[in-house]
Amino acid sequence: MNDVNEQDVQIEEPKKSGKILQDAREAKKLSIAEVSAQIRLVRTNIQALETGQWDQLHGRAYARGYFTSYVKFLELPEEDMLAMFNREYEMSATEKPLVNNIARIEEKKGFPWLKSIFIIILFSISWFAYQQWQQSEANLEDETSNDLVDNSQQVIESEINEPLLNNSFNDSVVEPIISADELSDSDIEVITEEEITAEPTEQIEDAVTSVISEEASVEDITVLAEVVATNSVETHVELQFTEECWVNVKDADGQSLLNKLMKANTRAELKGLAPLSVSLGRASAVSMKVNDTAFDFTPYTSGNVARFIIEGAS
């Protein structure tokens, strides 16, 4: 009986097609670059053929064509080599899905911390930028509103501080006036009528006295219009605004009934003892009713600023 030593028994694994291609090339003492130039295949494709990386050869049809060209160039048995190629390609095709599934499972194991942190940082930056933009818009709107209020108030205050009547009658005065030519005798009679029981204001007395006493220079004189004196009657005034407008209304006691910037599309209703002193910073944006009757203050408007006195009728 012959004893067989296990150490002497060696099982040789069959060579793969890629190894056969490499050995045949080296036997011909050819480099990969030389083979690439002669069979017109890029080096990466030749390396993939010799290492059996079929998935890098753009599909089975391309891989088989590259393999056949390489086999013919090396003068190897074509049928045997193609049979080896078919077996190896099918085996690699069945192993590849398993490897992909394992890779996907490994990817799912870890939580994407980096991606989450990046999203949080991006959201925080966007929110901060939005808040800054809102703040800048609010500041700009406040500055614009304050400028409008200051300008309107300065115009009104400058008009209020000017003398009600003077001999020069500067063109900048926006007192509600009519020319002396338009002042009829009946108007003067109404002002000086003995039925008037309430004492007129000093401004009204000066206006009437000036008109009566200075007939020689009547063309240079203007007086207050639409004045009707009463006994401190409560007067109802309604104002409607289509645009922003600064308003100043004072009653007979000099108490302010309204002194603010009115917004567009708003209205105000006031009640106070006559005479009422009214100043409008943007007259074109205001419509007015006095005791439920429309009041036209266009004759008392200059430069879109109106200033006049309302005497309530008894």
Phi and psi in degrees as a GROMACS rama.xvg file:
@    title "Ramachandran Plot"
@    xaxis  label "Phi"
@    yaxis  label "Psi"
@TYPE xy
-91.8719  124.281  ASN-2
-86.4785  134.605  ASP-3
-106.835  119.736  VAL-4
-79.0159  126.048  ASN-5
-62.8383  -28.0998  GLU-6
-70.1394  -23.4961  GLN-7
-82.1547  -12.8611  ASP-8
-90.0517  118.41  VAL-9
-123.584  127.623  GLN-10
-100.108  116.131  ILE-11
-85.9549  130.018  GLU-12
-78.4625  139.721  GLU-13
-66.42  142.017  PRO-14
-67.9548  145.129  LYS-15
-85.017  160.154  LYS-16
-59.4364  -38.3941  SER-17
-63.0551  -40.3866  GLY-18
-65.1976  -39.0872  LYS-19
-62.1193  -42.5159  ILE-20
-62.3905  -43.3786  LEU-21
-63.7393  -44.851  GLN-22
-63.1803  -40.1534  ASP-23
-65.8575  -39.0012  ALA-24
-65.2836  -44.217  ARG-25
-67.0061  -31.7905  GLU-26
-65.2763  -32.0716  ALA-27
-85.0103  -0.261203  LYS-28
56.6879  49.4817  LYS-29
-116.114  141.235  LEU-30
-89.7692  167.272  SER-31
-63.3837  -36.2382  ILE-32
-64.252  -40.9215  ALA-33
-65.8514  -42.4959  GLU-34
-63.053  -41.3418  VAL-35
-59.7499  -39.916  SER-36
-70.2449  -33.9339  ALA-37
-82.4853  -38.3848  GLN-38
-103.092  3.26165  ILE-39
59.037  48.8824  ARG-40
-120.86  142.049  LEU-41
-69.2031  156.431  VAL-42
-61.681  -37.9014  ARG-43
-63.4385  -34.485  THR-44
-68.6966  -40.3132  ASN-45
-65.0302  -42.234  ILE-46
-63.9744  -38.3999  GLN-47
-65.6885  -37.0664  ALA-48
-64.8172  -41.1041  LEU-49
-76.3649  -21.683  GLU-50
-102.099  -3.113  THR-51
74.1492  25.063  GLY-52
-90.3098  77.3892  GLN-53
-69.2621  -26.509  TRP-54
-69.1514  -12.0952  ASP-55
-92.6854  5.9886  GLN-56
-107.591  19.9871  LEU-57
66.552  37.0739  HIS-58
104.562  164.108  GLY-59
-64.5495  -40.2609  ARG-60
-63.0694  -45.8775  ALA-61
-66.3645  -42.2695  TYR-62
-60.9857  -41.5371  ALA-63
-66.1236  -40.8013  ARG-64
-64.5052  -44.2953  GLY-65
-61.5675  -42.6458  TYR-66
-62.5034  -44.0844  PHE-67
-63.6256  -42.3906  THR-68
-62.8637  -40.7794  SER-69
-66.9545  -40.5393  TYR-70
-63.4341  -44.2973  VAL-71
-64.5659  -39.2929  LYS-72
-63.0551  -37.8826  PHE-73
-85.5645  -2.3483  LEU-74
60.1027  47.7873  GLU-75
-101.116  158.324  LEU-76
-62.0962  116.459  PRO-77
-68.4517  -44.6542  GLU-78
-65.7933  -43.9293  GLU-79
-64.7331  -41.1799  ASP-80
-67.5157  -38.6789  MET-81
-66.213  -35.2572  LEU-82
-64.537  -42.6102  ALA-83
-62.9003  -40.6793  MET-84
-59.7181  -45.3456  PHE-85
-61.3764  -43.8391  ASN-86
-63.5096  -46.7264  ARG-87
-68.0626  -36.5398  GLU-88
-67.0665  -41.9402  TYR-89
-64.4351  -39.0741  GLU-90
-64.8753  -41.6383  MET-91
-67.5918  -31.3984  SER-92
-68.4752  -34.5107  ALA-93
-77.902  -29.1812  THR-94
-78.3307  -29.1434  GLU-95
-63.4136  -44.8706  LYS-96
-59.3389  -37.3093  PRO-97
-63.3892  -42.543  LEU-98
-64.204  -40.2642  VAL-99
-64.5727  -39.8201  ASN-100
-64.595  -40.4364  ASN-101
-63.4824  -41.2573  ILE-102
-64.3585  -37.8801  ALA-103
-67.5931  -39.1507  ARG-104
-63.2412  -41.0494  ILE-105
-65.1612  -35.2896  GLU-106
-67.2236  -35.0895  GLU-107
-72.5497  -20.4048  LYS-108
-65.7107  -42.7415  LYS-109
-87.5288  137.494  GLY-110
-76.3617  134.017  PHE-111
-74.7144  72.3026  PRO-112
-61.8136  -43.8868  TRP-113
-61.549  -44.1003  LEU-114
-65.1481  -40.2166  LYS-115
-65.0279  -42.9607  SER-116
-63.0945  -40.8452  ILE-117
-62.4043  -41.8442  PHE-118
-64.8605  -41.0161  ILE-119
-63.9608  -43.2129  ILE-120
-63.7858  -42.5922  ILE-121
-63.468  -41.2294  LEU-122
-64.9651  -40.9395  PHE-123
-63.4369  -42.9734  SER-124
-63.305  -41.8017  ILE-125
-64.4048  -42.5288  SER-126
-64.7554  -42.3012  TRP-127
-63.5817  -42.9227  PHE-128
-63.4636  -38.5679  ALA-129
-65.845  -41.1049  TYR-130
-63.7392  -41.3351  GLN-131
-63.0843  -39.9898  GLN-132
-65.02  -43.2279  TRP-133
-61.8963  -41.5125  GLN-134
-63.798  -42.1131  GLN-135
-65.4522  -37.9439  SER-136
-65.749  -41.4892  GLU-137
-64.6358  -41.6864  ALA-138
-63.2012  -41.2137  ASN-139
-64.213  -40.5186  LEU-140
-66.034  -40.8243  GLU-141
-63.599  -42.9316  ASP-142
-62.4651  -42.0837  GLU-143
-63.8586  -43.9502  THR-144
-64.009  -42.1904  SER-145
-64.2177  -39.971  ASN-146
-62.6425  -42.0135  ASP-147
-64.8245  -42.23  LEU-148
-63.2248  -46.7055  VAL-149
-61.161  -45.1999  ASP-150
-63.6312  -43.6306  ASN-151
-65.2971  -42.8977  SER-152
-65.4816  -38.0452  GLN-153
-64.1025  -40.5541  GLN-154
-63.4381  -45.7612  VAL-155
-66.4478  -43.585  ILE-156
-64.0413  -37.4645  GLU-157
-66.3497  -34.8003  SER-158
-72.617  -38.14  GLU-159
-67.6659  -36.0994  ILE-160
-74.6007  -15.4685  ASN-161
-73.7861  152.206  GLU-162
-59.6452  141.175  PRO-163
-60.5951  -44.4961  LEU-164
-139.282  142.218  LEU-165
-149.948  166.284  ASN-166
-67.1116  -30.6714  ASN-167
-79.64  -28.4374  SER-168
48.2119  68.9566  PHE-169
-57.7884  142.437  ASN-170
-63.309  -20.5539  ASP-171
-77.4029  -12.7848  SER-172
-68.7665  132.757  VAL-173
-111.818  31.1089  VAL-174
-67.7572  138.829  GLU-175
-63.2528  109.121  PRO-176
-130.713  158.718  ILE-177
-132.068  153.455  ILE-178
-73.2081  155.058  SER-179
-64.2942  -27.7805  ALA-180
-62.1936  -31.6552  ASP-181
-86.28  -8.8298  GLU-182
-83.3361  113.562  LEU-183
-87.5107  166.881  SER-184
-62.292  -34.0203  ASP-185
-64.2947  -35.7831  SER-186
-63.4989  -44.5595  ASP-187
-64.5814  -36.1581  ILE-188
-65.5586  -36.2165  GLU-189
-64.1472  -39.6584  VAL-190
-70.1708  -37.5536  ILE-191
-100.265  10.6859  THR-192
-63.5516  141.084  GLU-193
-72.0289  -14.1585  GLU-194
-71.8227  -12.6352  GLU-195
-75.2443  116.5  ILE-196
-96.9773  -28.4706  THR-197
-79.7481  142.905  ALA-198
-72.3176  123.944  GLU-199
-65.3293  159.844  PRO-200
-72.2057  158.821  THR-201
-59.4372  -34.9685  GLU-202
-66.0383  -41.5259  GLN-203
-67.6075  -42.5052  ILE-204
-59.8888  -45.1926  GLU-205
-60.56  -40.4857  ASP-206
-64.1808  -46.6395  ALA-207
-66.8047  -44.1933  VAL-208
-60.5739  -39.9502  THR-209
-63.7014  -40.8847  SER-210
-66.3709  -42.4698  VAL-211
-73.9181  -39.6227  ILE-212
-83.1971  -17.1761  SER-213
-120.096  54.0861  GLU-214
-66.7033  -24.4805  GLU-215
-64.7974  -32.5943  ALA-216
-113.787  41.6495  SER-217
-63.2177  -27.5524  VAL-218
-71.042  -20.1328  GLU-219
-98.0871  4.64539  ASP-220
-110.061  138.652  ILE-221
-128.773  148.709  THR-222
-131.937  166.348  VAL-223
-65.769  142.775  LEU-224
-112.774  161.823  ALA-225
58.562  40.8974  GLU-226
-102.292  126.619  VAL-227
-133.364  112.769  VAL-228
-82.1033  145.682  ALA-229
-145.301  177.303  THR-230
-88.1951  78.8952  ASN-231
38.8907  55.2609  SER-232
-82.1335  140.029  VAL-233
-71.8166  126.944  GLU-234
-113.555  137.475  THR-235
-102.154  123.878  HIS-236
-122.64  133.1  VAL-237
-121.206  125.716  GLU-238
-117.875  135.385  LEU-239
-122.494  131.236  GLN-240
-117.809  128.798  PHE-241
-96.9105  -19.4391  THR-242
-140.129  173.106  GLU-243
-63.6222  138.972  GLU-244
-155.793  134.402  CYS-245
-83.4508  132.038  TRP-246
-127.639  138.394  VAL-247
-135.836  117.104  ASN-248
-128.415  127.272  VAL-249
-125.391  146.238  LYS-250
-89.7624  -170.106  ASP-251
-64.7507  -26.7354  ALA-252
-87.3337  2.82558  ASP-253
80.3439  8.78594  GLY-254
-81.1021  134.683  GLN-255
-76.6055  121.243  SER-256
-89.6487  -30.8711  LEU-257
-156.957  125.84  LEU-258
-150.188  83.626  ASN-259
-164.395  171.697  LYS-260
-89.4614  114.856  LEU-261
-86.813  138.352  MET-262
-79.6633  164.617  LYS-263
-66.8508  148.338  ALA-264
61.4631  38.039  ASN-265
-124.741  169.708  THR-266
-141.014  158.536  ARG-267
-140.719  138.777  ALA-268
-119.498  128.593  GLU-269
-127.697  147.184  LEU-270
-133.231  131.081  LYS-271
-162.625  165.756  GLY-272
-77.8705  128.357  LEU-273
-73.9026  156.112  ALA-274
-76.9924  146.284  PRO-275
-103.933  130.06  LEU-276
-97.0663  122.604  SER-277
-122.014  133.629  VAL-278
-131.531  131.661  SER-279
-123.02  123.963  LEU-280
-78.941  -21.2706  GLY-281
-140.842  83.3801  ARG-282
-63.25  -32.4717  ALA-283
-66.2163  -15.9031  SER-284
-98.0533  9.12354  ALA-285
-125.977  137.239  VAL-286
-119.11  147.569  SER-287
-139.539  141.821  MET-288
-125.941  138.941  LYS-289
-119.814  118.343  VAL-290
52.95  46.0663  ASN-291
66.2234  17.6268  ASP-292
-120.326  132.195  THR-293
-59.2276  135.508  ALA-294
-118.218  122.974  PHE-295
-97.4809  111.761  ASP-296
-104.509  16.8537  PHE-297
-58.91  -40.3766  THR-298
-64.6632  -16.8267  PRO-299
-104.078  19.7715  TYR-300
-112.55  134.684  THR-301
-142.073  127.654  SER-302
62.1854  32.2055  GLY-303
66.3117  16.536  ASN-304
-120.49  127.416  VAL-305
-116.497  140.232  ALA-306
-143.649  125.489  ARG-307
-158.029  171.16  PHE-308
-121.162  132.686  ILE-309
-106.552  120.779  ILE-310
-105.168  116.014  GLU-311
-67.3988  137.513  GLY-312
-81.8589  140.27  ALA-313
